[in-house]
């Protein structure tokens, strides 16, 4: 029995010693299995997203909207539409400190990592955990390029996997300098610009190689949030961001503190800020017309316009000042102003109170009743029918099939001349003249001078009961500043493509006379009396001028349209919903606004008489 027991002990010892080896073997076996399956799953996921990668040929043939750059008459930039690009910028054309600014701010280990920076990701994660919110991102420049070139901005696991795969593909296919160069030429930098070449020109009017350290820091700062930090939108915020970039360069060892301080003190000069956002009413208007000259094209376009930046600023300031001071008091919600040269070239256009709030252009799109401003066509038809300014008409009650017009004053003046009737804007006299010469002749006169809206031959046509746009009415008055020749409005001088090839240039219309010289002289003289002694007295200034007031029924529209030898300008005040203003007639606020604009706009021009026909 003792022997039997002794024989069993070794076996028990062997069994005890074998258990640890069995557990480790099991652990190793399942670790291998788990690793294999994990690898297969990861490989499957990568294969799935690799199969679903976008077309990599987009790197060579990117799709974009053609850009349109609109210049003022002095070649300053007014507005840009679409995606603004420039020629490809090479790596050796970029100032070293510009490259350093981007590296220090966006990806300090760019020239060391393989497309993904694990240290950068870890550092960003720690910073974000300490801050309790997202303050840093871990994406490399290569990842940003992959996202910008091939992917959408969506936040998803699948997009991030594709971004990583594309980053590895870019690193495998291109050198670091090539990747950085592609990035520089494709990155969005605000204000519709893509690439550092377009941005340098848009913001500073320079080539990339000409950028200063301060300007380079501004552009590098745009990478984080191009719209928010755009110096054209918020210069103070853009400079604050640029200072952060300079501090980053110091921290990365690219700059000394003294160099950074010197750069921060440098004055920043921006281009393309000559006009306010109100000029967009004008640029929208001419953009709609550009296709009529060059057709639909996929080429970038540069349009040189007729707009005067100085006059545009004056127009915007005067309109804003009038509405800010009188708008609430007199219940005036909107205003429009358009000013053109005698040949029809638009020099200033304000289509409303604020373009950002409403893009509806009240100078070109709104059709409103011009009131007595329409009497121009009544008296033109009369002069062309052989009547003279000194002829008499009886200002008294009139009835046409039950319609009985009244004068604004409520009184009748009796026997007056046509000159007096127009100067004092006598309604009954205008109706009698219209009936005498024929309503259809009045309509034809209006259409001949450029009124494009539908006009009906009702007796009330003499009092401006039809509708017209401010631009059409102003152009009609400009005919008499142009000695009787057409003043068809235009805003485009020439159009070139992105390579500066000329596609269109405006030439003389060669159009014949619209109004005979004798009628031009008579109308000029009668409209001058409106300002000298009539309803437009508040428009009087130190140079010869002529014009006419207009007020629609119930004070819903108030106009003044007038001209000098240099400019024809029209002003309209009212409300979009046609609600009445508080006793605002054409002879009040519109006439005052017209005078204020014209005095400042013509401050540099010598005084001239009205042009002889």
Helices and strands as residue ranges (DSSP letters): H 2-51, G 56-59, E 68-71, E 77-81, G 91-93, H 96-106, H 118-131, H 141-150, H 157-173, H 176-186, H 196-204, G 208-210, H 213-221, H 235-251, H 257-264, G 277-279, H 280-294, E 301-305, H 309-330, E 334-341, E 346-350, G 371-374, H 375-384, E 392-395, E 414-417, H 418-423, H 427-437, H 439-448, G 459-463, H 470-481, E 492-497, E 502-505, H 517-533, G 537-539, E 546-551, G 553-555, E 557-563, E 567-574, I 586-590, H 591-601
